[in-house]
C-alpha cells in the first residue's frame, strides 16, 4: 500500500462532510473521530494550562527565573522522552492485540522510571559540558531533587496516556490533564519564597497528582485487576526492541528542536532572551498538537485495522487541515495582544517568532500524517530518515541564524526544515502517483491490443 492521498479536496468539500447532523453523529460515534476529538481536547487543555502557567510565572517571577525554569523543564521533557525508550509508541501498536496487557503496561512503566533516573543523573553530572547556564540546578539541593522527581513523573504520565490511546479511551487522558491546571494557583502560592524552585514545584505537584489519579483510579477502570507494580517482561522487550528503538529515535529527533533550542538560546543569548523565546515557542508549537492528536487517533485505528489505513490517513489529513488553517489565521490576528499579556518585552522580542512558528504548522501537518502512516506499516528506516532530516535542518539553520537574528533565527530554521521536507515528500508522492497511473495505462493499452 502506498500513501497517496488525494489533494483535490477543497475547503467546501471538507465542510460538507460535517453538513448534516446525521453525518456528525456518525463521525462522533466512530472510534477514530471520537478519540481524535478527545485528544484535541487534551491538547487544548494542556495548551491553555501551559499558557496561563507561564503567564502567571511571567507576571510574578523575574525574567531570569522564568528563563532558568523553562530551560530546566525543557530538559525534563527531553530526558523523559529519552527514558521512554520508544515503549509508549509500542504500547499503541501492540497493546490492542496483547493477551497479557497488565504485564506489558507495568513493564513499560518500570523501564521508563529506571531510565529516567539514569538519564537525570547523567545530565546533572555533565551540566558543565552541555549547559553551564543550568549549573544552579545541580548546586541547589532543592532544585536537583525537584528535577529528579519530575523526570519519572513525566515519563509515566506520557506512557499512561498512550495506554488510553491504545485502548481507544482517550477521554481518560483528558480527565487526567484537567488536574494539571492546579499548577497555575500553585505557582502563585509558591512565588514568595521559592523563586525558580516555585515554578518547578508547582509543575511537579500538579503532574504528580495527575499521575497518581491515572495509576490508581483511571487505569484500573479500563483494565480489570490493574495495579502499578514493578516488573519486566523480557520477551516483550526483546520482540519489540527494534520497533521501539527506531520510533524512539524518530520522536527524539522530531522533538530535538523544541528541547535543544532553549538550551541554545540560554547559552548564546542569556536567560532573559530565553524567556522571550520560550513563551513564543510554547504558544507557536501548540498548533502542532492538532495534527499530532489526530494522527495518534489515526495510529491507534490503523493498528486495529490495517486494511483501512489509507482511508484513515486521508481523513486525518483533511481533518487536520480543516482545523490548522483557521488556527494559524487566529494566531496572526491575536499574536501581539497575546504576548502583551506577558509584558511589552515579550511582544517586542517574540512577535515575529510566534507568527513564523504558526506558519510551520502547515507543512508540519503533512509531515506528521505521513510519518504516522509509515509507523503503522513498520517502515522504521524511512521514519528515521525523515525525522532526522527535519531535526538536522532545523538545528543547523537555527545554530547559524540565532547569533545573527536572535530568537527569530530558531523559528526560521524550524519553518525552513518543515517546508523543505514536506515539499520533498510531496514531490516524491506526486512522482509515484504519476508512475502508478502510467503503469495502469500501459496495462489497459496492452489489454486493448490483445
N, C-alpha and C positions, 0 to 999 in steps of 0.2 A: 504493500500500500504506500502511496506517495501522498505527502501533504501538499495538495494543490487546491486550496480553497478558491472559490470564485470571488473575484474582486469587482464584479459588475453590479453588486447591490448598491442601492442609493439610500440616503437617509430616510426618504419617504417609504422605501421598501422595508427598511428596518422597523420604522414606526408602525407600519401596517401589521406587523407581527403581533403587536400589542393592542390592535384597534378594538377588538371586541372583548367583552367581559368573559365570554366562554374561553377564548384563547388564553387570556390572562390567567384564568383559573387553572387551565391545563398546565401552563408554564409553572405556576406556583406549586402545583401538585407534584411535578416531576422532580426526582432527587437532584438532577443537575442544577436546575434553576433555584430550587429551594435552598440547597446548600450554598450556591453562589451568592444568593441574597443575604444569607446569614453571615457569610464570610465578608461580604461587603460591609455589613453592619458592624462586624468585628473591627474591620479596618477603620470604619468611621469613628467608632468609639475610641480606638487606640489613637487615631489622628487628633481627635478633639481633646482627649486626655493629655496627649503629649503637647499640644498647642497651649492649653491653659496651664499645664505644669511649668513649661518654660516661660510663659507669660508671667506667671506669679514669681518664678525664680528671677526673671529679669527685673521685676519691679522691687523685689525685697532683698535681692543679693547683688553684690557688685558684679561688674562685667568680668572681672578676674575670676570670681567664684564660679560664675556660670561657664566660663571658658574651661576651667580645670575640671569641673564636674561633668560637662558634656563630653570632653575628651576621655574622661575616665569611664563614663557609661558607654561610649562608643567602643572602648577597649573591652568592656564586659561583654557586649553583644558579639564582638568579633571573636573573642576567646570561647564564648559559649557555643558559637557556631562551629568552631574548630572541634570542641569537645563533643559535638553532636555525632561526629563520625559517620554522617550520612544515614544514621539509623532512623531518623524521623521520616525521611523520604521513603525508606524501605518499609516503614510501617504502613504508609498509604498504599504501597504497591503490593505487599504480601500479606498484611493482616486480614483482609477480607476473606481469603481462602485458607487461612491457618486454622488448624484444629486445636492448637494449644495457645490461644491468644493471651491468657494470663501470664504465661511464662515469657512470651515474646515482649509484652509490654514492660514487665519488670526487668528483663534483660537489657532493654534499651535504656531504661531509666538508670540502671546500675552503671552501665558503661558511660553514660552521659555525666553522672555525678563524679565518678572517679577521674575521668578525663578532664573535667572542668577544673578540679582542684590541681591536677598536674599542670595544666596549661597556665593557671593563675600563678602557681609557684615559679614556673619558668619565666613568666612575664615580669614578675616583680624582681626576680633575681637579676635580669638583664636590662632593667629600665634605663640604666646609664648609657646603654648602647642604642636602643631603638626609640626611646622617648625621654630624654633628660628633663623635659618640662614637667613630667609627672613624677619626679623623684619624691615629691612631697607625699605621695600615696604610700610609698614604701617606708618613709621615715616616720610617718604618723601611725601609731598602732591602731587607732580607731578607724582611720581610712583604709588601712591594709585589711583589717578584719571585715569591714563592710564590703570591700572589693571581693574578697574570697568567698563571702557569703552570697553575694549577688550572682556569682558565676553558676553554681549548681541550680539555684532557683530559676535562672534564665533558661538553662538547658532543659530542665524538666518541664517548665511551662510550655516551651515550644513543642516538645515531644507529646505532652498531654493533648495539646490542640490537634496535633497530627493524628492521634488516635481517634478523636471525634470526627475528623475529616474522613479517615479511612472507613469508619463505620457509618458514614453519611448522616451524622447527627451534629452538624456544625453549630446548631443553636446552643449547645453546651459551652462551646468556646466563646460565644457571645456573652453568655451569662458570666463566665469566668472573667472576661475583660471588664465587666462592669465594676468589679471590686477594685480594679487598679485606679479608678477615679479617686480613691482615698489618698493617693499620693499628693493631690493638689492641696487639700487642707493641711496635710502633714508637713508639706514644705513650708507653709506659713507658720505652723506651730513650732517648728524646729529652728527657725531662722535666727533667733536672737542670740543663741549661744553655740551653734554648731558650724555655721558658715558653709564651707564646701561639704562637710560631713552631713549637714542638714539635708541637702539635696539628695545625697546618696542614701541616707537612712530613710527618707520619705519614699523613695523608689523601692528600697528593699522591703520595707514593711508591707507596702501595698502588693508587691509581687508575691511575697511570702504568704500572705493571707489568701490570695487568689490560687496559688499552687496547692495549699492545704485543702481548700474547698474543692478543687478539682480532684485531688487524690482520694479524699475521704468521703466525698459526697457524690460528685458527678460520675466519676468512673465506675463506682460500684452500682450505680443505677443502670448503666448501659452494658456492663459486663458482670454478670452474676458471679458472686464469690470473689471479686477482686479485692486485694489488699496490698498496699505498697510494701514490698519486702525485697531485700537484695537477692539477686540470683543471676546466673549466667547460663544460657542455653548455647553451648559451644557449637552444636551442629547448625543452628540457625545463623549464628555469626559467620561460620565458615561458608555456608551456602550463599549467603547474600553479601559476602565481603566485597567482591568486585563491583557489584551494582551499587552498594552503599558508598564505597570509597570514590568511585567515579563521579557519582552525583554529589557527593560531599565536596570534592574539589571544585566541581562546577559551581555550586552555590557559594563557596568561599570566594571564587573568582568574581562572580556577579556582585557579591556584597563588598568586595575589597575596596572599591572607590569610596563607599559610604563610611567604611571603618578607617581607611588609611588617610583620606583627605583631612579629617580633623587633626590627626597627628602631624600631617604635613604642614597644615596651616598654623597650628600652635607652635611648631618649631621654627618655621620660616618667618611668620608674621607676628607671633605673640598671642597670649591668651585673649586679649580683647578682640582682635580680629577674628579669632576662632569662635568667639561668642556670636559675632555678627554672621559669620559663615554658617555656624551650626543651626541657628534659628532658621535661616533661609533654606538651608539644605533639608532640614526636618520637614518644613512645610512643603517644599517643592517636590520631594520624592514621595510624599504622601499620595500623590496622584498615581504613582506606580502600584499602589496597593490595589487599585481597581482591577487591572488585568491580572495581577498576581492572585487575588482572591478568586476570580472567575476561573483562572487556569488551574487552581487547586481543585475546584469542583470538577473541572474537565478531567484532571488527572485521576481523581477518585472514580469517576464514572467510566473512564477509559480502562481502568484497572479491573472494573467489574464486567465490562462489556467491550472487548477489543473490536468486535465487528462494527460497532457504531462509532469508531474512533474519528473518522473523517467528519462525520456529522457533528460530533461534539466539538471538534476543533473549529469548524466553521461557525458554529453557534457561539463559541467562546470569543472568537474574533469579532463577530458582529456586535455582541452584547457589550464587549469591552469598548469598542469604538463609539458605540451609542452613548456611553457614559463618559468616556475620556474627553471627547471633543468639547462638549459644553463645560466640563470641569476646567479645561485649560482656559477657555474664554472667561470664566468666572475669576480665575486666578489673575489674569491680566487686568481685569477691571478693579478688583479689590486689593491687589497686592500692596499698593502703597499704604492704604489705610490699615491693612492687616499688620504690616511691620511697624507702623507708627504706634500701635498698641504697646510694643516693646520699648519704644523710645525713638527719638529722631535719628540717633546714630545708627540704629538697626535698619531704618528705612534708607538712609543715605548710602550705607555700605552694602546692603544686601538686596536692593530692589531689582536690579538687572539680573543678579544671580538667580533670584526666585523665578523670574519670568523665563530665563533660559532653561532652568530645570523643569519647569512646567512643559515647555515645548519638547523636551527629551522624552516625555511620556508617550508621545505619538509613535516614533519608531520603536521605542521600548515595548509598546504593546504587541506589535507584530513579533518581535524577538522572543517575548515571554511565551506567547501561544505556540510558536514554532518549537521552542525548546521543550515545552511540556509534551507536545506530540512525540518528540524523539525520546523523551524519558519513558513514556508508556511502551514504545516499541523497543526499548532497551538498547538504543544506539548510543551507548555511553561515550564512545570515542568522538562522535560528532558533537555531542553535547559539550564535551570538554573543550573541543576546538573553538566552538562559537563563544562559549563563556570566557575562554582565555583571550580571545580577540577583543571582546568588549572591555575586559579588565585592563589588558595591556595598553590598548589605545587610550583609554581614559586616564590611566595613571601617568603614562609618558607625556601625553598632552598637558595634563594638569601640572606635572612637575616643571614643564618648560614654561607654562603660561602664568602660574601663580606668582613667581617673583616679578613678572612684568606687569600683570593686570590685577594683582591682588586676588581676592576671593572669587572674583568673576572668572578667573582663569580655570578654576576647578570645574565650574559649571559648563564652560565652553568645551573643555576637554571631554566631559561626560556626554554632552549633546552630540559632539562630533563622532564619538565612538559608537553610540547607539545608531546614529544615522548611517554611517558607513557600513556597519554590519547588516542593518535592515535592508539597505539598497543592494548589497551583495547577495543576501538570501533571496530577496525578491527577484533579482535578475536571474539567479540560478533556477528558481521555481518557474519563471517565465520560459526559460530555455527548455527545461524539462517538459513543460506543458506543450510547447511547440513540437518538441521531439515526439511526444506521445501521440499528438494529433497527426503528425507526419506518418508515423508507423501505422496508425489506424487507417489513414487514407490509402497508403500503399496496399494494405491488406484488402481493402474494399475494391481497389482497382484490379488487383490480382484475381479476386473472386469474379469480377465482371468479365475479365478476359477469358477466364475458364468457362 
